[in-house]
Amino acid sequence: MPLTAIKIETIEDYEKATVRVAELAGHVEDSAEERELIALVDAIMEWDNSDDDATAWR
C-alpha cells in the first residue's frame, strides 16, 4: 500500500497506528521506516483533528 493511502477510519486503526509509531521511532533518516512514520503521524493528526471530541463538552 502506498504510504499516502494510510487512512485511519476506526479507533482500532488509530490504536494500531500509535503502536506502530512507537515501533518506528528512531529509525534512520530518509529510510522507508521514516517515511512510514511520517505518513502514520499525518494520518493520526488528521484523525485527531476530525474525530477528537475532547472539546465537545464546552
Secondary structure, DSSP 8 states (H G I E B T S, - for coil): --GGG----SHHHHHHHHHHHHHHTT--TTSHHHHHHHHHHHHHHHHHHHH--TTTT-
